[in-house]
Amino acid sequence: MAVTAALRPCSGVSPAVSGMRLSSPAVRVPRAASSAAVEDGSSSNTDTVPTPKVIIDQDSDPDATIVEITLGDRLGDLLDTMNALKNLGLNVVKASVCLDSTGKHIKLAITKLSTGRKIGEPELLEAVRLTIINNMIQYHPEASSQLALGATFGPEPPTELVDVDIATHIDIYDDGPDRSLLVVETADRPGLLVDLVKIIDDINITVQSGEFDTEGLLAKAKFHVSYRGKPLIKALQQVLANSLRYFLRRPTTEEGSY
């Protein structure tokens, strides 16, 4: 299926709710094309580099996972990103490029090739995130030092690391008669999305839908969660917050230490 991308002003997307399954096989992240493939051969445009952002939105569309990318103005990165996602067994059913006061945004509507439905597995969502960030750094190596994952994928790691104790914030709110809203902000790292969902699942809390944003060195997640079809009571909110805070602040704890 041919996909066209039109340049237009950015506009909002009406909200919807969808499910997120909690397990899937491990997924290998494909490497994108090398930085030598950049059209103009330049990788040193650092005059005005916006904060790199990757937003994975499971709420806005009932039929597709929406991914929004903010950074840069190269023509080839969109096509190369779409090809890298296809290697994950995904199909980009719609793509658009829009402009607003914060810069240029690429928005992709993605489904699984095998089912034609939106992505449900956290592992695959994380693979999408890492694939896009890897591809972003290949075309915009100047973004490497602005991303926590630049230490993994990029030529230049961040000059300063975020203090995870200071950066971590966890809030839980009532969000209607049958769910709560969990908001997490913390230092970004590979595998973070999967870890968050696993910690939530280990307490037998259901993730109904959500959004996961990568903004420079930080990750910001919003999950609609419930326990047996009901919002989380205060005691369970405290258990969830304590569990997340403990594991997020100790990402390098070794299994043998138990």
Secondary structure, DSSP 4 states (H G I P E B T S, - for coil): ----EEEEE------------S-----PPPP---GGG-TT------TT-PPPEEEEESSS-SSSEEEEEE----SHHHHHHHHHHHTTTEEEEEEEEEEETTEEEEEEEEEETTTSS----HHHHHHHHHHHHHHHHHH-GGGGGGSTTHHHHSSS--SS---HHHH-EEEEEE-SSS-EEEEEEEE--TTHHHHHHHHHHHTT-EEEEEEEEEETTEEEEEEEEEBTTBPPPHHHHHHHHHHHHHHHT-TT--GGG-
